[in-house]
Amino acid sequence: MGTDDTTYDGEESSPFTSQAEYDATAADVFEELIEVWVVAPMKVIWNDIRGRFGILIIAIYLLMGTVGVAFWPTPSLSQAPRLVQPFENMRYPLGTDAFGQDLLGLMIHSTPAMLKMILSGAIFGGVMGIAVGLVAGYMGGTVDKVLMTVTDTFGSIPGLPLLLILVALIEPTNPWLVGIVLNIQGWAGGSRGIRGQTLALRNKEYVEASRSMGQSTSNVLFKEILPELMPMIVIGFLGGATSIISASVGLYFLGILPYSTQNWGVVLNQAYMQSGALYSLEAAHWLLVPLFTITFLNFGFVLLAQSLDQVFNPRVRARHEARKQSADDGPQGPQNDEFADDAATQVGVQ
């Protein structure tokens, strides 16, 4: 006799005809996406001491560049006595320079331009690297050869002479444009790495299945391959941010980039060139304040980049998901941690 596909109540029991207990609404899908892509990664980062400090440091600079400029007075010449030492006068907590300008005010009001340069430069380098690397790695053949030849040629041009030519031609003063100019070659190295990963991913079973089902090239690239590259993309974005900070400060310090407002590199230049702060204890804070400001922001990005390794580590994510599931099922005491560790171990083995 054949297998009966119905129950004693006459209802179909085939798993192919069963229905979900409820239909997922758009709100449910959105909530799930927020949990997977925002809440879960933030919890993993916050549980890592490096990520916690990295977020706090970057948050301080974001507040300086947004709220701080609205509440802290704009520094001006001769607004205070010259070379006031740090914490000597709490109206000027970090002291003043040889022009009588509040150093804390200079740091705060220089932050918005720096944040704009970081954002525009990192996004430009990331988008260019992703676009070139994805297309070259996925298409292969002549397209790959042409794109990689252009990339290698562009990346082989000496960086400083290229910047000098671009600065002389464009004379950028807008921080958004300055960020793009500073990272004009930053996409070349990133595109090489993305191409290599794409070459390995394009032959995966799920990518070939998507192609066989008639999915368009854009759908395959953005839905199947791009999510797998997110660890490299995010880490590359943070690495590009630190490079832009160093490049902008260096070029402003050397006087290569034109400026109409104060900048951390400009403050360093004035401290070093005009008052010899490197050799004078009285003016040493004029040099140390911008140096500490630059180093602290770089340090925040480095800490955040290191903690992101935990976010993209499948073992850590599995442990987090298992603990969340056990918490939803109810407190079980020490068994929760054992269950989470077992689940993480299974993912690690797979």
N, C-alpha and C positions, 0 to 999 in steps of 0.2 A: 504494500500500500504506500501511496505517496505521503509525503510529510504534510500534515495539516497546518496551514498558516493562520488558523483562527483559534481563539481561546474558547473555553466552554461557554462563555457569554456571547459568542458569535462575533467578537470584536477582533480585528486584525492584530496579530502580534508581531508581524515582520518589522524589524528595525528600520526598514526603508520607508515604511508608511506611518511610523509613529511621529507625533508632533511634539514640539517643545511645550513645556508647562506654561510658558508665557511668551508673548512676542516682545522682542526688544524694541524699545522706542528710540527715537533719535537722541533723547536725553540720556538714555541708558548707554548708548554707544559713545556719546560724548563724555560721559562720566568715566567710562572704562578707559577711553583714550587718555584722559587727564590723569587717571590713576597709574597707567602704564608708563606714560612718557614724561610726567611731571612729578607726581607725588612720590612714586616709588624711587626714582633716581634721587630726588631731594632727600628722602629719608636715608638712603644709602650714603650720600655725601655727608649728611649731618652726623651720621654715626661714626664717620671717620674724622679724627681730630684735625687732620690736615685740611680736609674739605671745610670743616667748621670755621677754622681760622681764615682760610682762603675766602669764603663767602663774607665773613665779617670785614675783612680788609677791603675787599672790592666794594662792599656796601658803604663803607666810610667814604671812599672816593666818589661814589655815586651821589651820596648826600652832599659832599663838598661841592660837586659840580652842578647840583640842582638847587637844593635848599640853602647851602652855604653862601652862594653868591647873592642870594636875596637878603640874607640877614647880616652878613659881615660887610663892613664898609669897604668900598673900593679904595685900594691904596693910592696915595698921591705923594708927590714930592714935598718934602719938608712938613709932613703931617705930624712928625714926632722928632725927638732928639736923635742925633746920629749915633749909630752903633750901640743902641741899647742892648744889653745882654739878655739872653733868654731867662724868663721868669723873674727878671728884675722889676719889671712894670707889667702888671697883669692886663693892662689895656693892650699890650703888645706881647703876648705870651712867648713868642719865639724870637723876640727882639726885633731890631730894625737894621736896615742897611746903611751905607754911607750917605745915601740920599734922604734919609729920614723916612723911608717907606716901611710899613709894617710887613714883616716877612710872612707871617701867617696869612695876611690878606693877599699877598702875592701868590702864595701856594694855592689858596682857595680859588682866586679869580683866574689862575692859569689852568685849573683843572678842566673846565668845560671844553676848551679847545683841544686839550690832550685826549679827552674821551671821544670827541668827534673824530680826531685823527685815527685813534685805535679802531673805532667802529667802522669807519669807511674803508680804511686800508685792509683790515682783516676780512671784511665782507667781500671786497673786490678780489683779494687774493684767493679766498675760499671759492667764490663763484667761478672764477676763471679756471682754477685748478680742477674743480669738480667737473665743469663742462668739458674741458679738453681731455681729462683723464678718462671720464666715462665713455665719451664717444670713441676715443682712440682704442680703448681696451675692448669695448663691445663690438665695434665694427670690424676692427682688424684690417689686414690687407693694405691697400693703397692709402686708405684714410688714416690708418694708424701710422704708416711711414711718414706721410706728409705732416700730420699734426706733431709727431715726435721730433721731426726734423726742425720744425718751427720752434718748438719748445726748447730743444737743445741749443739752437742758434741764439734764441732770446736769452736763455739762461747763461750762456757763455760770455755775454757782453759784460765787461767790467762794471761793477755796480756804481762806484763813486763817479767815474767820468760820465756815465749815463745820467746820474742824478744832477751833476753840474750842468750838463747840456739842457736837460728838461727844465731845471730851475731858471736858467738864463733865458730860455724861450718863453716859458709860461709865467714866471715870477708869481708863484702861487702864494696868496695870503689867506685864502679861505681854508680853514682847517679840514673840511671835508675833502677838498682837492689835494691838500698836502698829504693826507693819509694815503690817497690813491697813488700819488707820485712816489712816496716812500716805499710802497709795496709793489711797485710796477713790475718787479721781477719775482716777487714772492710766490706767485702761482706756479712757476716753472718746476720747482722741486716737488711741490705738492701734487701736481698733475702726474708726475712720474710714479709716485707711490700709489695714487688712485688707479692709474692704468694697470699697474701690476696686480692689484687686488681684483680689479674688474676682469682681467684675463683669467684669473682662477675661478671667479664666480660664474662667468658666462656659461660654463659647461656643467654647472650643477643641475641636478635632476629637476628641481622646482623651476629653474629658469627655462630649461628646455621644455618643460610641461607648459609653461605660460606661452612660449613661442608656438608650440604645437596647437594650442587652443585659439590661435589667431590674435593674440594680444599685440597691440601696436608696440613699436620700439620704445616710444616714450613711456608707456605703461610698464614695460619690463624694466626699463632703467630706473624709474622713480619708485616703483612699488616693490620690485624684487631685489634689485642690486643696491640701490642707494641706501636703504636702511641698514644693510650689512656693513656699509662703509662709515656709518656715523661715528664710531670710536675714533677712526683716523681723522675725520673731518673736524670733530670737536677739539681734539688735541691739537690739530694743525691750526685751528682758529686761535686758541690760546697762545700757541707758540708764535703765531704771527703778531699777536698783540704785544708780546714782550719785545719782539724785534722792532716794531714801530716805535715803541717808547724809546728804546736805545738809539735808534736812527734819528728820530726827531730831535732828541736832546743833544746828540752829538753834532748835528748839522746846525742847529740854532746856536750851540756853543761856539762853533767855528765861524759863525756869521754867514754861512752859505745860504740858508733859507731867509728870505725877507720876512720881517715881522712888523706888525703895527701895534701889538699889545705885548704885555709881559708874558714870558714863557719860562719854564723851569731851566731850560738851556740858556736862555738869555740872562737869568739871574746868576747862573754859574759863570757865564762869561764876564759879567760885570764884577762879580766877586773876585775872580782870578786876575782879570786884566787891569781893573781900575784901582783896586785897593790892595792887591797882593795878599788876599785872605789866606792863601796857602802858607804864608810865612808869618802871619800876624795873629797872635792869640786873640787880640781885641776884635778882629773881624772874622775869626774862624767860624763862628756860628752862621755867618752869611753864606759860607760855602757848604757847611754841614747840613743846614736845613733843606735845601733843594736836593742834595745827595741822598739824604734819608728819605725824602718824599718819593724820589724816583725808585730807590731800592725797595721801599716798602710795597709800592704798587706791583713791581715786578715779582716780588716775593709772594704776593697774594695770588697772582696768576699761576705761578709755579706750583703752589700748594693745591690750588683748585685742579690743575692739570693732573697732578699726582693722584688726587682722590678720585678723579674720573675713571681711573683704572679699576677701581672697585665697582663703579656703576656698570661698566662693560664686561666685568668678570662674571661669567655665567654661574659659577659656584656661589658667589656672594648674592647675586640676584635670586637664585633658587632658595637660598637660606632665608632671605627676606620674605619671599612669597610664601614659603612653608610656615614661617612664624606668623604671618598675617592670616593664613588660612586656619592655623591652630587657634589663634586668638578669636577668630570669628566663630569657631566651633565651641568655644568655651574654655576657661582656664583648666589646664591639666597638670599644672605644676612642672616639675622637671621633665615630664614626658614631652612637653612642647619643644624644648631645645633638642632633645634626642631625635624627635621626628624631623625637625628642621635640618639637623646635621645629616641624617640619613638621606633626606631628599637632595641635599646639596651634593652629597657624595655620589649619588646615582647620576646626577647631571654631570658631575666632573668626570665620571667614568665614561659616560656617553660621549 
